[in-house]
């Protein structure tokens, strides 16, 4: 009598359920792993088949299919559709488990982004918070709109998305949907600005779903109204800088257009002495009455 199998690893319930299903098939066929290895169509060893039913990982579907087919050939009424369903559920559960294990606890803060470096850092934090999904997986989920090389550049803080559609696609692949996109859209407008032309706005919105388009229009209206309000109150640093630059240019222009004035030459180099006519000079003695 051989050594009994180790208990199934139930860390991931769906993965454990798939392992229990494989073990049940082997017990129903009354096969050892060595006998099962002789019956499978592909050259899998007994150790590989035993590990496939351990519950520690999800085996590749060809291995699971060969395992189940060899068992079902010895029994009646087997159904491989259940095998495919359980295998798909186990793969999804294992992916979610890996994401949770790699997930960061640091929340992204797009409302604090003021430049491209801040925005890139917030996107990197969101990617880590979503469980650091693989670059190829993001490329598949975005339907190649965001390539794996672009994801690598964003995560390494070397670039930001080339346009709003790529930006939204990356965020949706990192589990940001619906109204949660609003602070991210505000950050994009602060960093990258408003659409420059109507054609650019139409080209951007036609590539996004209606929900995101409505949120984007709402954010555009609110940010534009806030911009007008701040410009009237003189709170925008760019406007103050433009005003200061205009004043400097005006002063420089006035200085260039003004002719230098020569100082007036002194008329007399000696001090002018004021003289008055005395009574003695006209024959009047002091104390005598003046002649009529």
C-alpha positions in Angstrom: 0.0 0.0 0.0 1.4 3.3 -1.1 1.8 6.4 1.0 -1.4 8.5 1.3 -1.7 11.7 -0.6 -1.0 15.0 1.2 -4.1 17.1 2.0 -5.2 19.5 -0.7 -3.9 23.1 -0.2 -7.1 25.1 0.3 -5.5 28.6 0.3 -7.5 29.4 -2.8 -11.0 27.7 -2.6 -11.6 27.5 -6.3 -8.1 26.0 -6.9 -8.7 23.5 -4.1 -12.1 22.5 -5.7 -10.4 21.8 -9.0 -7.8 19.6 -7.3 -10.5 17.7 -5.4 -12.3 17.1 -8.8 -9.1 15.6 -10.3 -8.6 13.4 -7.3 -12.2 12.2 -7.5 -11.7 11.3 -11.2 -8.6 9.2 -10.4 -10.3 7.4 -7.5 -13.3 6.6 -9.7 -11.0 5.2 -12.3 -9.1 3.2 -9.6 -5.7 4.3 -11.0 -2.4 5.0 -9.4 -0.3 7.9 -10.6 2.1 5.5 -12.3 -0.7 3.8 -14.1 -2.2 7.1 -15.0 1.1 8.3 -16.5 1.1 5.3 -18.8 -2.4 6.1 -20.0 -2.2 9.8 -20.7 -1.8 10.8 -24.4 1.0 13.3 -23.7 4.2 12.3 -22.0 3.6 13.5 -18.5 5.3 11.9 -15.6 3.6 10.6 -12.4 5.1 13.4 -10.4 3.6 16.0 -12.7 0.2 14.4 -12.5 0.4 14.1 -8.7 1.4 17.8 -8.4 -1.5 18.8 -10.7 -3.9 17.4 -8.1 -2.1 18.9 -5.1 -4.1 22.2 -5.0 -0.9 24.2 -4.7 -1.2 25.6 -8.3 -3.5 25.5 -11.3 -2.0 23.1 -13.8 -2.0 24.1 -17.5 -5.1 23.0 -19.3 -3.4 20.4 -21.6 -2.1 18.7 -18.5 -5.5 18.8 -16.8 -7.2 17.6 -20.0 -4.9 14.6 -20.4 -5.3 13.7 -16.7 -9.1 13.8 -16.9 -9.4 12.1 -20.3 -7.3 9.2 -19.1 -9.5 8.8 -16.0 -12.8 9.2 -17.9 -11.8 6.5 -20.4 -12.0 4.0 -17.6 -15.4 5.3 -16.4 -18.8 5.9 -18.0 -20.7 9.2 -18.4 -17.7 11.5 -18.1 -18.1 15.2 -18.9 -15.2 17.4 -19.9 -17.2 20.6 -19.9 -17.2 20.5 -16.1 -13.4 20.2 -16.2 -13.1 23.3 -18.4 -15.5 25.3 -16.1 -13.7 24.4 -12.9 -10.3 25.1 -14.6 -11.4 28.6 -15.7 -12.7 29.4 -12.2 -9.5 28.2 -10.6 -7.4 30.3 -12.9 -9.4 33.5 -12.2 -9.3 32.8 -8.4 -5.5 32.3 -8.6 -5.0 35.5 -10.5 -7.0 37.4 -7.9 -5.1 35.8 -5.1 -1.8 36.8 -6.7 -3.0 40.4 -7.2 -4.0 40.6 -3.5 -0.6 39.3 -2.4 1.2 41.9 -4.5 -1.2 44.7 -3.8 0.1 47.9 -2.2 -1.7 49.7 0.6 -0.7 53.1 -0.6 -3.6 55.0 -2.1 -3.0 57.1 -5.2 -3.5 60.8 -4.8 -4.4 62.3 -8.2 -5.8 65.5 -6.6 -2.3 66.5 -5.5 -0.8 66.2 -9.0 0.4 69.6 -10.3 2.9 68.5 -13.0 3.8 65.5 -15.2 6.0 64.0 -12.5 3.2 64.1 -9.9 0.7 62.5 -12.3 3.1 59.8 -13.3 3.8 59.0 -9.6 0.0 58.8 -8.9 -0.5 56.4 -11.9 2.4 54.2 -10.5 0.7 54.2 -7.1 -2.6 53.1 -8.6 -0.9 50.3 -10.6 0.7 49.1 -7.3 -2.6 49.4 -5.4 -4.3 47.3 -8.2 -2.0 44.5 -7.4 0.8 45.3 -9.9 -0.9 43.5 -12.9 1.5 42.3 -15.5 2.3 44.5 -18.4 1.1 42.0 -21.0 -2.2 41.6 -19.1 -2.8 45.4 -19.3 -2.1 45.3 -23.0 -4.7 42.6 -23.5 -7.3 44.3 -21.4 -6.9 47.6 -23.2 -7.0 45.8 -26.6 -3.5 46.9 -27.4 -4.4 50.5 -26.9 -1.7 50.6 -24.2 1.3 48.5 -25.2 3.3 46.6 -22.6 6.3 48.9 -23.3 4.2 52.0 -22.6 3.0 50.4 -19.3 6.7 49.8 -18.5 7.6 53.5 -19.2 4.6 54.7 -17.1 5.4 52.5 -14.2 9.1 53.5 -14.3 8.0 57.2 -14.2 9.5 57.9 -17.6 6.5 59.1 -19.5 2.7 59.8 -19.3 0.1 58.5 -21.8 0.1 60.2 -25.1 -3.6 61.2 -25.0 -6.7 61.1 -22.8 -8.0 57.8 -24.3 -4.8 55.9 -23.5 -4.8 57.5 -20.0 -8.3 56.3 -19.3 -7.6 52.8 -20.7 -4.6 52.5 -18.4 -6.7 53.5 -15.3 -9.5 51.2 -16.2 -7.0 48.3 -16.4 -5.9 49.3 -12.9 -9.4 49.1 -11.5 -10.5 52.7 -11.8 -14.0 53.0 -13.2 -17.0 55.3 -13.4 -17.1 58.2 -11.0 -13.8 57.2 -9.6 -12.3 58.6 -12.8 -13.4 62.2 -11.9 -10.3 63.2 -9.8 -8.0 61.6 -12.4 -9.7 63.6 -15.2 -9.2 66.8 -13.2 -5.5 66.0 -12.7 -5.2 65.4 -16.5 -6.7 68.8 -17.2 -4.4 70.5 -14.7 -1.3 68.9 -16.1 -2.0 68.7 -19.8 -4.5 71.5 -20.2 -7.9 71.8 -22.0 -8.5 70.6 -25.6 -7.0 73.1 -28.0 -9.6 72.8 -30.7 -13.1 71.5 -31.2 -11.6 68.8 -33.5 -9.3 67.6 -30.8 -12.2 67.4 -28.3 -14.4 65.5 -30.8 -11.5 63.1 -31.6 -10.9 62.4 -27.9 -14.5 61.9 -26.9 -15.5 59.6 -29.8 -13.0 57.0 -28.6 -14.4 56.7 -25.0 -17.6 55.2 -23.7 -20.6 57.5 -23.0 -20.2 57.3 -19.2 -16.6 58.6 -19.3 -17.6 61.2 -21.9 -20.3 62.6 -19.6 -17.9 62.7 -16.6 -15.2 64.4 -18.8 -17.7 67.1 -20.0 -18.8 67.8 -16.5 -15.2 68.1 -15.3 -14.3 70.4 -18.2 -17.2 72.8 -17.4 -16.3 72.9 -13.7 -12.6 73.4 -14.3 -13.2 76.1 -16.9 -15.5 78.0 -14.6 -12.9 77.7 -11.8 -10.3 79.0 -14.2 -12.4 82.1 -15.1 -13.1 82.8 -11.4 -9.5 82.5 -10.4 -8.4 84.7 -13.3 -10.7 87.5 -12.1 -9.4 87.2 -8.6 -5.8 87.3 -9.8 -5.0 84.0 -8.2 -3.4 82.3 -11.1 0.4 82.5 -11.0 0.7 82.4 -14.7 -1.4 85.5 -15.1 0.6 87.4 -12.5 3.8 86.4 -14.3 2.4 87.6 -17.6 1.4 90.9 -16.0 4.9 91.4 -14.5 6.5 90.5 -17.9 4.3 93.0 -19.7 5.3 95.7 -17.2 9.0 94.9 -17.7 8.7 95.0 -21.4 6.8 98.4 -21.2 9.6 99.9 -19.1 12.2 98.6 -21.5 10.3 100.1 -24.4 10.0 103.5 -22.7 13.7 103.5 -21.8 14.6 102.8 -25.5 12.3 105.6 -26.8 13.4 108.3 -24.4 16.2 110.7 -25.6 18.9 111.6 -23.1 18.7 115.3 -22.0 22.0 117.2 -21.7 22.4 119.1 -18.5 22.1 122.8 -18.7 25.4 124.6 -18.7 25.9 127.1 -15.9 25.5 130.7 -17.0 27.6 132.3 -14.4 30.4 130.5 -12.7 30.8 133.2 -10.0 28.2 133.9 -7.5 25.9 136.7 -8.4 25.9 139.4 -5.7 22.7 141.4 -5.3 23.3 145.1 -4.8 20.9 147.7 -3.5 21.0 151.5 -3.9 21.8 153.2 -0.5 20.5 156.7 0.5 24.1 158.1 0.5 24.4 157.3 -3.2 21.7 159.7 -4.0 22.8 162.5 -1.6 20.6 161.7 1.3 22.2 161.8 4.6 21.0 159.7 7.4 18.5 161.5 9.6 17.8 164.5 7.2 14.5 165.0 5.6 14.3 164.4 1.9 13.9 167.4 -0.3 10.4 168.0 -1.7 
